[in-house]
Amino acid sequence: MSTNAQTPKAVVELSAADLQGPGVVACPMPGQAAWNKHPRVFINVAGHGEGACPYCGTVYKLKAGEKVHAH
């Protein structure tokens, strides 16, 4: 029997102060488990308020009410 259920991915809520640049966050973030490391990628969260890592699937989303000031 096969199922279409997907493994749940981690969700990280961010404040504007957590961003590494105008509207972007780097994955993996400092403090993540060493076994979960992969090449560093930058994910744009400014446009839609969230974005997912193409390597590990972690979803990064802005906390409710957070504003991103793009340059």
PDB file of N, CA, C, O and CB in Angstrom:
ATOM      1  N   MET A   1       0.845  -1.166   0.000  1.00  0.00           N
ATOM      2  CA  MET A   1       0.000   0.000   0.000  1.00  0.00           C
ATOM      3  C   MET A   1       0.896   1.236   0.000  1.00  0.00           C
ATOM      4  O   MET A   1       1.816   1.337   0.812  1.00  0.00           O
ATOM      5  CB  MET A   1      -0.965  -0.006   1.218  1.00  0.00           C
ATOM      6  N   SER A   2       0.634   2.162  -0.896  1.00  0.00           N
ATOM      7  CA  SER A   2       1.442   3.369  -0.945  1.00  0.00           C
ATOM      8  C   SER A   2       0.622   4.560  -0.464  1.00  0.00           C
ATOM      9  O   SER A   2      -0.600   4.593  -0.602  1.00  0.00           O
ATOM     10  CB  SER A   2       1.974   3.614  -2.370  1.00  0.00           C
ATOM     11  N   THR A   3       1.326   5.536   0.102  1.00  0.00           N
ATOM     12  CA  THR A   3       0.630   6.722   0.582  1.00  0.00           C
ATOM     13  C   THR A   3       1.285   7.955  -0.020  1.00  0.00           C
ATOM     14  O   THR A   3       2.443   7.923  -0.435  1.00  0.00           O
ATOM     15  CB  THR A   3       0.641   6.789   2.132  1.00  0.00           C
ATOM     16  N   ASN A   4       0.542   9.012  -0.058  1.00  0.00           N
ATOM     17  CA  ASN A   4       1.065  10.266  -0.589  1.00  0.00           C
ATOM     18  C   ASN A   4       1.508  11.207   0.522  1.00  0.00           C
ATOM     19  O   ASN A   4       1.825  12.368   0.264  1.00  0.00           O
ATOM     20  CB  ASN A   4       0.018  10.945  -1.455  1.00  0.00           C
ATOM     21  N   ALA A   5       1.532  10.718   1.744  1.00  0.00           N
ATOM     22  CA  ALA A   5       1.937  11.562   2.868  1.00  0.00           C
ATOM     23  C   ALA A   5       3.406  11.934   2.737  1.00  0.00           C
ATOM     24  O   ALA A   5       4.246  11.095   2.410  1.00  0.00           O
ATOM     25  CB  ALA A   5       1.680  10.848   4.212  1.00  0.00           C
ATOM     26  N   GLN A   6       3.703  13.203   2.997  1.00  0.00           N
ATOM     27  CA  GLN A   6       5.082  13.659   2.942  1.00  0.00           C
ATOM     28  C   GLN A   6       5.600  13.849   4.361  1.00  0.00           C
ATOM     29  O   GLN A   6       4.832  14.120   5.284  1.00  0.00           O
ATOM     30  CB  GLN A   6       5.201  14.972   2.130  1.00  0.00           C
ATOM     31  N   THR A   7       6.908  13.704   4.522  1.00  0.00           N
ATOM     32  CA  THR A   7       7.532  13.924   5.812  1.00  0.00           C
ATOM     33  C   THR A   7       7.432  15.405   6.158  1.00  0.00           C
ATOM     34  O   THR A   7       7.801  16.254   5.347  1.00  0.00           O
ATOM     35  CB  THR A   7       9.009  13.450   5.806  1.00  0.00           C
ATOM     36  N   PRO A   8       6.936  15.726   7.359  1.00  0.00           N
ATOM     37  CA  PRO A   8       6.852  17.139   7.722  1.00  0.00           C
ATOM     38  C   PRO A   8       8.237  17.776   7.780  1.00  0.00           C
ATOM     39  O   PRO A   8       9.197  17.142   8.219  1.00  0.00           O
ATOM     40  CB  PRO A   8       6.143  17.301   9.070  1.00  0.00           C
ATOM     41  N   LYS A   9       8.339  19.007   7.344  1.00  0.00           N
ATOM     42  CA  LYS A   9       9.606  19.736   7.342  1.00  0.00           C
ATOM     43  C   LYS A   9       9.625  20.704   8.512  1.00  0.00           C
ATOM     44  O   LYS A   9       8.577  21.097   9.023  1.00  0.00           O
ATOM     45  CB  LYS A   9       9.818  20.490   6.001  1.00  0.00           C
ATOM     46  N   ALA A  10      10.822  21.083   8.930  1.00  0.00           N
ATOM     47  CA  ALA A  10      10.974  22.051  10.011  1.00  0.00           C
ATOM     48  C   ALA A  10      10.513  23.419   9.528  1.00  0.00           C
ATOM     49  O   ALA A  10      10.699  23.777   8.366  1.00  0.00           O
ATOM     50  CB  ALA A  10      12.445  22.110  10.504  1.00  0.00           C
ATOM     51  N   VAL A  11       9.910  24.175  10.435  1.00  0.00           N
ATOM     52  CA  VAL A  11       9.498  25.544  10.152  1.00  0.00           C
ATOM     53  C   VAL A  11      10.211  26.450  11.144  1.00  0.00           C
ATOM     54  O   VAL A  11      10.135  26.238  12.355  1.00  0.00           O
ATOM     55  CB  VAL A  11       7.938  25.711  10.240  1.00  0.00           C
ATOM     56  N   VAL A  12      10.905  27.460  10.627  1.00  0.00           N
ATOM     57  CA  VAL A  12      11.637  28.410  11.464  1.00  0.00           C
ATOM     58  C   VAL A  12      10.986  29.770  11.285  1.00  0.00           C
ATOM     59  O   VAL A  12      10.946  30.310  10.179  1.00  0.00           O
ATOM     60  CB  VAL A  12      13.167  28.456  11.095  1.00  0.00           C
ATOM     61  N   GLU A  13      10.471  30.325  12.391  1.00  0.00           N
ATOM     62  CA  GLU A  13       9.892  31.665  12.339  1.00  0.00           C
ATOM     63  C   GLU A  13      10.987  32.690  12.587  1.00  0.00           C
ATOM     64  O   GLU A  13      11.804  32.529  13.494  1.00  0.00           O
ATOM     65  CB  GLU A  13       8.748  31.821  13.377  1.00  0.00           C
ATOM     66  N   LEU A  14      11.002  33.744  11.778  1.00  0.00           N
ATOM     67  CA  LEU A  14      12.065  34.737  11.812  1.00  0.00           C
ATOM     68  C   LEU A  14      11.541  36.127  12.152  1.00  0.00           C
ATOM     69  O   LEU A  14      10.415  36.489  11.809  1.00  0.00           O
ATOM     70  CB  LEU A  14      12.782  34.769  10.483  1.00  0.00           C
ATOM     71  N   SER A  15      12.378  36.888  12.827  1.00  0.00           N
ATOM     72  CA  SER A  15      12.119  38.319  12.963  1.00  0.00           C
ATOM     73  C   SER A  15      12.962  39.010  11.901  1.00  0.00           C
ATOM     74  O   SER A  15      13.853  38.389  11.321  1.00  0.00           O
ATOM     75  CB  SER A  15      12.458  38.852  14.421  1.00  0.00           C
ATOM     76  N   ALA A  16      12.698  40.263  11.642  1.00  0.00           N
ATOM     77  CA  ALA A  16      13.482  41.001  10.649  1.00  0.00           C
ATOM     78  C   ALA A  16      14.956  41.030  11.041  1.00  0.00           C
ATOM     79  O   ALA A  16      15.823  41.072  10.167  1.00  0.00           O
ATOM     80  CB  ALA A  16      12.945  42.436  10.493  1.00  0.00           C
ATOM     81  N   ALA A  17      15.255  41.010  12.341  1.00  0.00           N
ATOM     82  CA  ALA A  17      16.645  41.040  12.815  1.00  0.00           C
ATOM     83  C   ALA A  17      17.399  39.748  12.497  1.00  0.00           C
ATOM     84  O   ALA A  17      18.630  39.744  12.501  1.00  0.00           O
ATOM     85  CB  ALA A  17      16.677  41.291  14.316  1.00  0.00           C
ATOM     86  N   ASP A  18      16.686  38.648  12.223  1.00  0.00           N
ATOM     87  CA  ASP A  18      17.321  37.366  11.908  1.00  0.00           C
ATOM     88  C   ASP A  18      17.822  37.290  10.467  1.00  0.00           C
ATOM     89  O   ASP A  18      18.589  36.388  10.130  1.00  0.00           O
ATOM     90  CB  ASP A  18      16.349  36.237  12.162  1.00  0.00           C
ATOM     91  N   LEU A  19      17.407  38.208   9.624  1.00  0.00           N
ATOM     92  CA  LEU A  19      17.756  38.160   8.208  1.00  0.00           C
ATOM     93  C   LEU A  19      19.209  38.563   8.004  1.00  0.00           C
ATOM     94  O   LEU A  19      19.717  39.437   8.706  1.00  0.00           O
ATOM     95  CB  LEU A  19      16.831  39.073   7.390  1.00  0.00           C
ATOM     96  N   GLN A  20      19.891  37.921   7.031  1.00  0.00           N
ATOM     97  CA  GLN A  20      21.295  38.187   6.754  1.00  0.00           C
ATOM     98  C   GLN A  20      21.490  39.290   5.716  1.00  0.00           C
ATOM     99  O   GLN A  20      22.616  39.741   5.505  1.00  0.00           O
ATOM    100  CB  GLN A  20      21.971  36.923   6.286  1.00  0.00           C
ATOM    101  N   GLY A  21      20.471  39.707   5.102  1.00  0.00           N
ATOM    102  CA  GLY A  21      20.537  40.753   4.082  1.00  0.00           C
ATOM    103  C   GLY A  21      19.130  41.253   3.851  1.00  0.00           C
ATOM    104  O   GLY A  21      18.211  40.865   4.572  1.00  0.00           O
ATOM    105  N   PRO A  22      18.944  42.106   2.862  1.00  0.00           N
ATOM    106  CA  PRO A  22      17.600  42.633   2.619  1.00  0.00           C
ATOM    107  C   PRO A  22      16.634  41.545   2.158  1.00  0.00           C
ATOM    108  O   PRO A  22      16.567  41.213   0.975  1.00  0.00           O
ATOM    109  CB  PRO A  22      17.655  43.745   1.580  1.00  0.00           C
ATOM    110  N   GLY A  23      15.892  41.000   3.113  1.00  0.00           N
ATOM    111  CA  GLY A  23      14.868  40.009   2.790  1.00  0.00           C
ATOM    112  C   GLY A  23      15.344  38.591   2.611  1.00  0.00           C
ATOM    113  O   GLY A  23      14.585  37.760   2.112  1.00  0.00           O
ATOM    114  N   VAL A  24      16.588  38.267   3.003  1.00  0.00           N
ATOM    115  CA  VAL A  24      17.082  36.906   2.814  1.00  0.00           C
ATOM    116  C   VAL A  24      17.588  36.299   4.124  1.00  0.00           C
ATOM    117  O   VAL A  24      18.039  37.001   5.030  1.00  0.00           O
ATOM    118  CB  VAL A  24      18.194  36.895   1.771  1.00  0.00           C
ATOM    119  N   VAL A  25      17.498  34.991   4.188  1.00  0.00           N
ATOM    120  CA  VAL A  25      18.030  34.221   5.300  1.00  0.00           C
ATOM    121  C   VAL A  25      18.932  33.134   4.721  1.00  0.00           C
ATOM    122  O   VAL A  25      18.678  32.624   3.630  1.00  0.00           O
ATOM    123  CB  VAL A  25      16.879  33.606   6.178  1.00  0.00           C
ATOM    124  N   ALA A  26      19.983  32.785   5.455  1.00  0.00           N
ATOM    125  CA  ALA A  26      20.898  31.739   5.004  1.00  0.00           C
ATOM    126  C   ALA A  26      20.529  30.418   5.668  1.00  0.00           C
ATOM    127  O   ALA A  26      20.211  30.381   6.857  1.00  0.00           O
ATOM    128  CB  ALA A  26      22.370  32.116   5.318  1.00  0.00           C
ATOM    129  N   CYS A  27      20.573  29.345   4.904  1.00  0.00           N
ATOM    130  CA  CYS A  27      20.348  28.003   5.424  1.00  0.00           C
ATOM    131  C   CYS A  27      21.577  27.181   5.068  1.00  0.00           C
ATOM    132  O   CYS A  27      22.022  27.234   3.921  1.00  0.00           O
ATOM    133  CB  CYS A  27      19.028  27.360   4.843  1.00  0.00           C
ATOM    134  N   PRO A  28      22.140  26.428   5.995  1.00  0.00           N
ATOM    135  CA  PRO A  28      21.697  26.252   7.373  1.00  0.00           C
ATOM    136  C   PRO A  28      22.070  27.445   8.246  1.00  0.00           C
ATOM    137  O   PRO A  28      23.038  28.157   7.981  1.00  0.00           O
ATOM    138  CB  PRO A  28      22.291  24.981   7.953  1.00  0.00           C
ATOM    139  N   MET A  29      21.275  27.639   9.292  1.00  0.00           N
ATOM    140  CA  MET A  29      21.518  28.724  10.234  1.00  0.00           C
ATOM    141  C   MET A  29      22.464  28.237  11.327  1.00  0.00           C
ATOM    142  O   MET A  29      22.557  27.036  11.583  1.00  0.00           O
ATOM    143  CB  MET A  29      20.186  29.239  10.846  1.00  0.00           C
ATOM    144  N   PRO A  30      23.167  29.172  11.971  1.00  0.00           N
ATOM    145  CA  PRO A  30      24.034  28.780  13.087  1.00  0.00           C
ATOM    146  C   PRO A  30      23.217  28.039  14.148  1.00  0.00           C
ATOM    147  O   PRO A  30      22.077  28.403  14.439  1.00  0.00           O
ATOM    148  CB  PRO A  30      24.728  30.025  13.709  1.00  0.00           C
ATOM    149  N   GLY A  31      23.812  27.010  14.710  1.00  0.00           N
ATOM    150  CA  GLY A  31      23.138  26.250  15.759  1.00  0.00           C
ATOM    151  C   GLY A  31      22.392  25.026  15.264  1.00  0.00           C
ATOM    152  O   GLY A  31      21.953  24.217  16.082  1.00  0.00           O
ATOM    153  N   GLN A  32      22.232  24.858  13.965  1.00  0.00           N
ATOM    154  CA  GLN A  32      21.587  23.643  13.481  1.00  0.00           C
ATOM    155  C   GLN A  32      22.538  22.470  13.687  1.00  0.00           C
ATOM    156  O   GLN A  32      23.757  22.641  13.677  1.00  0.00           O
ATOM    157  CB  GLN A  32      21.184  23.777  11.981  1.00  0.00           C
ATOM    158  N   ALA A  33      21.983  21.296  13.870  1.00  0.00           N
ATOM    159  CA  ALA A  33      22.784  20.100  14.131  1.00  0.00           C
ATOM    160  C   ALA A  33      23.802  19.864  13.010  1.00  0.00           C
ATOM    161  O   ALA A  33      23.493  20.063  11.835  1.00  0.00           O
ATOM    162  CB  ALA A  33      21.870  18.869  14.286  1.00  0.00           C
ATOM    163  N   ALA A  34      24.996  19.447  13.372  1.00  0.00           N
ATOM    164  CA  ALA A  34      26.083  19.248  12.410  1.00  0.00           C
ATOM    165  C   ALA A  34      25.696  18.276  11.300  1.00  0.00           C
ATOM    166  O   ALA A  34      26.129  18.455  10.162  1.00  0.00           O
ATOM    167  CB  ALA A  34      27.325  18.740  13.123  1.00  0.00           C
ATOM    168  N   TRP A  35      24.897  17.258  11.594  1.00  0.00           N
ATOM    169  CA  TRP A  35      24.529  16.278  10.566  1.00  0.00           C
ATOM    170  C   TRP A  35      23.569  16.865   9.541  1.00  0.00           C
ATOM    171  O   TRP A  35      23.371  16.288   8.473  1.00  0.00           O
ATOM    172  CB  TRP A  35      23.902  15.049  11.210  1.00  0.00           C
ATOM    173  N   ASN A  36      22.974  18.010   9.861  1.00  0.00           N
ATOM    174  CA  ASN A  36      21.998  18.618   8.968  1.00  0.00           C
ATOM    175  C   ASN A  36      22.638  19.684   8.072  1.00  0.00           C
ATOM    176  O   ASN A  36      21.927  20.400   7.368  1.00  0.00           O
ATOM    177  CB  ASN A  36      20.860  19.230   9.778  1.00  0.00           C
ATOM    178  N   LYS A  37      23.950  19.796   8.088  1.00  0.00           N
ATOM    179  CA  LYS A  37      24.619  20.828   7.292  1.00  0.00           C
ATOM    180  C   LYS A  37      24.615  20.458   5.810  1.00  0.00           C
ATOM    181  O   LYS A  37      24.656  19.285   5.439  1.00  0.00           O
ATOM    182  CB  LYS A  37      26.064  21.034   7.782  1.00  0.00           C
ATOM    183  N   HIS A  38      24.565  21.477   4.995  1.00  0.00           N
ATOM    184  CA  HIS A  38      24.635  21.327   3.540  1.00  0.00           C
ATOM    185  C   HIS A  38      25.216  22.624   3.005  1.00  0.00           C
ATOM    186  O   HIS A  38      25.436  23.546   3.791  1.00  0.00           O
ATOM    187  CB  HIS A  38      23.215  21.011   2.900  1.00  0.00           C
ATOM    188  N   PRO A  39      25.475  22.744   1.709  1.00  0.00           N
ATOM    189  CA  PRO A  39      26.003  24.005   1.189  1.00  0.00           C
ATOM    190  C   PRO A  39      25.094  25.169   1.584  1.00  0.00           C
ATOM    191  O   PRO A  39      23.870  25.035   1.588  1.00  0.00           O
ATOM    192  CB  PRO A  39      26.152  23.938  -0.346  1.00  0.00           C
ATOM    193  N   ARG A  40      25.694  26.301   1.914  1.00  0.00           N
ATOM    194  CA  ARG A  40      24.936  27.464   2.344  1.00  0.00           C
ATOM    195  C   ARG A  40      24.183  28.046   1.156  1.00  0.00           C
ATOM    196  O   ARG A  40      24.756  28.289   0.094  1.00  0.00           O
ATOM    197  CB  ARG A  40      25.863  28.523   2.977  1.00  0.00           C
ATOM    198  N   VAL A  41      22.893  28.264   1.356  1.00  0.00           N
ATOM    199  CA  VAL A  41      22.055  28.893   0.335  1.00  0.00           C
ATOM    200  C   VAL A  41      21.312  30.060   0.973  1.00  0.00           C
ATOM    201  O   VAL A  41      21.039  30.055   2.173  1.00  0.00           O
ATOM    202  CB  VAL A  41      21.053  27.866  -0.291  1.00  0.00           C
ATOM    203  N   PHE A  42      20.993  31.050   0.165  1.00  0.00           N
ATOM    204  CA  PHE A  42      20.249  32.204   0.637  1.00  0.00           C
ATOM    205  C   PHE A  42      18.829  32.121   0.094  1.00  0.00           C
ATOM    206  O   PHE A  42      18.616  31.912  -1.100  1.00  0.00           O
ATOM    207  CB  PHE A  42      20.936  33.529   0.209  1.00  0.00           C
ATOM    208  N   ILE A  43      17.867  32.288   0.986  1.00  0.00           N
ATOM    209  CA  ILE A  43      16.459  32.116   0.649  1.00  0.00           C
ATOM    210  C   ILE A  43      15.747  33.452   0.821  1.00  0.00           C
ATOM    211  O   ILE A  43      15.822  34.071   1.882  1.00  0.00           O
ATOM    212  CB  ILE A  43      15.799  31.014   1.530  1.00  0.00           C
ATOM    213  N   ASN A  44      15.061  33.887  -0.219  1.00  0.00           N
ATOM    214  CA  ASN A  44      14.324  35.149  -0.181  1.00  0.00           C
ATOM    215  C   ASN A  44      12.998  34.924   0.534  1.00  0.00           C
ATOM    216  O   ASN A  44      12.174  34.122   0.095  1.00  0.00           O
ATOM    217  CB  ASN A  44      14.091  35.709  -1.618  1.00  0.00           C
ATOM    218  N   VAL A  45      12.799  35.638   1.639  1.00  0.00           N
ATOM    219  CA  VAL A  45      11.535  35.544   2.370  1.00  0.00           C
ATOM    220  C   VAL A  45      10.740  36.849   2.278  1.00  0.00           C
ATOM    221  O   VAL A  45       9.633  36.937   2.809  1.00  0.00           O
ATOM    222  CB  VAL A  45      11.797  35.192   3.839  1.00  0.00           C
ATOM    223  N   ALA A  46      11.294  37.850   1.614  1.00  0.00           N
ATOM    224  CA  ALA A  46      10.646  39.158   1.557  1.00  0.00           C
ATOM    225  C   ALA A  46       9.399  39.148   0.675  1.00  0.00           C
ATOM    226  O   ALA A  46       8.389  39.757   1.028  1.00  0.00           O
ATOM    227  CB  ALA A  46      11.625  40.197   1.048  1.00  0.00           C
ATOM    228  N   GLY A  47       9.458  38.478  -0.447  1.00  0.00           N
ATOM    229  CA  GLY A  47       8.357  38.519  -1.412  1.00  0.00           C
ATOM    230  C   GLY A  47       7.054  37.936  -0.922  1.00  0.00           C
ATOM    231  O   GLY A  47       6.001  38.561  -1.048  1.00  0.00           O
ATOM    232  N   HIS A  48       7.118  36.726  -0.358  1.00  0.00           N
ATOM    233  CA  HIS A  48       5.908  36.027   0.051  1.00  0.00           C
ATOM    234  C   HIS A  48       5.820  35.811   1.556  1.00  0.00           C
ATOM    235  O   HIS A  48       4.857  35.224   2.048  1.00  0.00           O
ATOM    236  CB  HIS A  48       5.830  34.707  -0.646  1.00  0.00           C
ATOM    237  N   GLY A  49       6.828  36.288   2.288  1.00  0.00           N
ATOM    238  CA  GLY A  49       6.821  36.110   3.736  1.00  0.00           C
ATOM    239  C   GLY A  49       7.380  34.775   4.182  1.00  0.00           C
ATOM    240  O   GLY A  49       7.494  34.513   5.380  1.00  0.00           O
ATOM    241  N   GLU A  50       7.732  33.925   3.219  1.00  0.00           N
ATOM    242  CA  GLU A  50       8.354  32.636   3.549  1.00  0.00           C
ATOM    243  C   GLU A  50       9.069  32.073   2.343  1.00  0.00           C
ATOM    244  O   GLU A  50       8.848  32.499   1.209  1.00  0.00           O
ATOM    245  CB  GLU A  50       7.307  31.633   4.055  1.00  0.00           C
ATOM    246  N   GLY A  51       9.934  31.103   2.608  1.00  0.00           N
ATOM    247  CA  GLY A  51      10.662  30.416   1.552  1.00  0.00           C
ATOM    248  C   GLY A  51      11.214  29.110   2.102  1.00  0.00           C
ATOM    249  O   GLY A  51      11.389  28.968   3.312  1.00  0.00           O
ATOM    250  N   ALA A  52      11.488  28.152   1.215  1.00  0.00           N
ATOM    251  CA  ALA A  52      11.964  26.835   1.635  1.00  0.00           C
ATOM    252  C   ALA A  52      13.353  26.560   1.087  1.00  0.00           C
ATOM    253  O   ALA A  52      13.688  26.975  -0.023  1.00  0.00           O
ATOM    254  CB  ALA A  52      10.995  25.744   1.180  1.00  0.00           C
ATOM    255  N   CYS A  53      14.161  25.857   1.874  1.00  0.00           N
ATOM    256  CA  CYS A  53      15.496  25.457   1.457  1.00  0.00           C
ATOM    257  C   CYS A  53      15.391  24.325   0.443  1.00  0.00           C
ATOM    258  O   CYS A  53      14.687  23.344   0.684  1.00  0.00           O
ATOM    259  CB  CYS A  53      16.350  25.027   2.675  1.00  0.00           C
ATOM    260  N   PRO A  54      16.090  24.447  -0.702  1.00  0.00           N
ATOM    261  CA  PRO A  54      16.030  23.376  -1.698  1.00  0.00           C
ATOM    262  C   PRO A  54      16.783  22.115  -1.283  1.00  0.00           C
ATOM    263  O   PRO A  54      16.564  21.052  -1.865  1.00  0.00           O
ATOM    264  CB  PRO A  54      16.581  23.873  -3.001  1.00  0.00           C
ATOM    265  N   TYR A  55      17.665  22.212  -0.288  1.00  0.00           N
ATOM    266  CA  TYR A  55      18.428  21.044   0.163  1.00  0.00           C
ATOM    267  C   TYR A  55      17.694  20.257   1.240  1.00  0.00           C
ATOM    268  O   TYR A  55      17.470  19.056   1.089  1.00  0.00           O
ATOM    269  CB  TYR A  55      19.785  21.478   0.686  1.00  0.00           C
ATOM    270  N   CYS A  56      17.319  20.924   2.323  1.00  0.00           N
ATOM    271  CA  CYS A  56      16.757  20.203   3.467  1.00  0.00           C
ATOM    272  C   CYS A  56      15.257  20.388   3.636  1.00  0.00           C
ATOM    273  O   CYS A  56      14.633  19.684   4.429  1.00  0.00           O
ATOM    274  CB  CYS A  56      17.443  20.637   4.716  1.00  0.00           C
ATOM    275  N   GLY A  57      14.667  21.336   2.892  1.00  0.00           N
ATOM    276  CA  GLY A  57      13.226  21.542   2.959  1.00  0.00           C
ATOM    277  C   GLY A  57      12.757  22.403   4.120  1.00  0.00           C
ATOM    278  O   GLY A  57      11.555  22.626   4.267  1.00  0.00           O
ATOM    279  N   THR A  58      13.678  22.896   4.955  1.00  0.00           N
ATOM    280  CA  THR A  58      13.278  23.751   6.059  1.00  0.00           C
ATOM    281  C   THR A  58      12.565  24.978   5.508  1.00  0.00           C
ATOM    282  O   THR A  58      13.034  25.609   4.560  1.00  0.00           O
ATOM    283  CB  THR A  58      14.502  24.160   6.915  1.00  0.00           C
ATOM    284  N   VAL A  59      11.437  25.305   6.107  1.00  0.00           N
ATOM    285  CA  VAL A  59      10.666  26.482   5.700  1.00  0.00           C
ATOM    286  C   VAL A  59      10.999  27.623   6.649  1.00  0.00           C
ATOM    287  O   VAL A  59      10.914  27.471   7.868  1.00  0.00           O
ATOM    288  CB  VAL A  59       9.128  26.187   5.696  1.00  0.00           C
ATOM    289  N   TYR A  60      11.374  28.754   6.091  1.00  0.00           N
ATOM    290  CA  TYR A  60      11.661  29.955   6.863  1.00  0.00           C
ATOM    291  C   TYR A  60      10.531  30.935   6.599  1.00  0.00           C
ATOM    292  O   TYR A  60      10.231  31.259   5.450  1.00  0.00           O
ATOM    293  CB  TYR A  60      13.061  30.571   6.490  1.00  0.00           C
ATOM    294  N   LYS A  61       9.905  31.407   7.679  1.00  0.00           N
ATOM    295  CA  LYS A  61       8.811  32.354   7.492  1.00  0.00           C
ATOM    296  C   LYS A  61       8.927  33.485   8.494  1.00  0.00           C
ATOM    297  O   LYS A  61       9.380  33.303   9.624  1.00  0.00           O
ATOM    298  CB  LYS A  61       7.450  31.654   7.630  1.00  0.00           C
ATOM    299  N   LEU A  62       8.504  34.660   8.047  1.00  0.00           N
ATOM    300  CA  LEU A  62       8.525  35.825   8.913  1.00  0.00           C
ATOM    301  C   LEU A  62       7.418  35.712   9.956  1.00  0.00           C
ATOM    302  O   LEU A  62       6.314  35.259   9.655  1.00  0.00           O
ATOM    303  CB  LEU A  62       8.370  37.120   8.091  1.00  0.00           C
ATOM    304  N   LYS A  63       7.721  36.126  11.177  1.00  0.00           N
ATOM    305  CA  LYS A  63       6.712  36.157  12.230  1.00  0.00           C
ATOM    306  C   LYS A  63       5.624  37.138  11.838  1.00  0.00           C
ATOM    307  O   LYS A  63       5.871  38.087  11.094  1.00  0.00           O
ATOM    308  CB  LYS A  63       7.337  36.542  13.598  1.00  0.00           C
ATOM    309  N   ALA A  64       4.428  36.909  12.336  1.00  0.00           N
ATOM    310  CA  ALA A  64       3.305  37.783  12.040  1.00  0.00           C
ATOM    311  C   ALA A  64       3.632  39.223  12.423  1.00  0.00           C
ATOM    312  O   ALA A  64       4.119  39.489  13.521  1.00  0.00           O
ATOM    313  CB  ALA A  64       2.046  37.307  12.774  1.00  0.00           C
ATOM    314  N   GLY A  65       3.364  40.132  11.518  1.00  0.00           N
ATOM    315  CA  GLY A  65       3.588  41.554  11.771  1.00  0.00           C
ATOM    316  C   GLY A  65       4.984  42.052  11.481  1.00  0.00           C
ATOM    317  O   GLY A  65       5.224  43.257  11.560  1.00  0.00           O
ATOM    318  N   GLU A  66       5.937  41.156  11.140  1.00  0.00           N
ATOM    319  CA  GLU A  66       7.302  41.585  10.838  1.00  0.00           C
ATOM    320  C   GLU A  66       7.341  42.266   9.469  1.00  0.00           C
ATOM    321  O   GLU A  66       6.697  41.826   8.516  1.00  0.00           O
ATOM    322  CB  GLU A  66       8.279  40.377  10.876  1.00  0.00           C
ATOM    323  N   LYS A  67       8.097  43.325   9.400  1.00  0.00           N
ATOM    324  CA  LYS A  67       8.271  44.067   8.155  1.00  0.00           C
ATOM    325  C   LYS A  67       9.724  43.964   7.715  1.00  0.00           C
ATOM    326  O   LYS A  67      10.641  44.068   8.529  1.00  0.00           O
ATOM    327  CB  LYS A  67       7.849  45.553   8.325  1.00  0.00           C
ATOM    328  N   VAL A  68       9.920  43.758   6.419  1.00  0.00           N
ATOM    329  CA  VAL A  68      11.263  43.681   5.843  1.00  0.00           C
ATOM    330  C   VAL A  68      11.512  44.962   5.083  1.00  0.00           C
ATOM    331  O   VAL A  68      10.725  45.349   4.219  1.00  0.00           O
ATOM    332  CB  VAL A  68      11.426  42.433   4.914  1.00  0.00           C
ATOM    333  N   HIS A  69      12.604  45.615   5.406  1.00  0.00           N
ATOM    334  CA  HIS A  69      12.970  46.852   4.719  1.00  0.00           C
ATOM    335  C   HIS A  69      14.024  46.531   3.678  1.00  0.00           C
ATOM    336  O   HIS A  69      15.209  46.429   3.995  1.00  0.00           O
ATOM    337  CB  HIS A  69      13.487  47.930   5.721  1.00  0.00           C
ATOM    338  N   ALA A  70      13.595  46.372   2.444  1.00  0.00           N
ATOM    339  CA  ALA A  70      14.528  46.067   1.337  1.00  0.00           C
ATOM    340  C   ALA A  70      15.258  47.339   0.922  1.00  0.00           C
ATOM    341  O   ALA A  70      14.721  48.442   1.018  1.00  0.00           O
ATOM    342  CB  ALA A  70      13.769  45.450   0.111  1.00  0.00           C
ATOM    343  N   HIS A  71      16.490  47.162   0.459  1.00  0.00           N
ATOM    344  CA  HIS A  71      17.289  48.302   0.003  1.00  0.00           C
ATOM    345  C   HIS A  71      17.207  48.450  -1.476  1.00  0.00           C
ATOM    346  O   HIS A  71      17.817  49.358  -2.041  1.00  0.00           O
ATOM    347  CB  HIS A  71      18.731  48.159   0.419  1.00  0.00           C
TER     348      HIS A  71
END
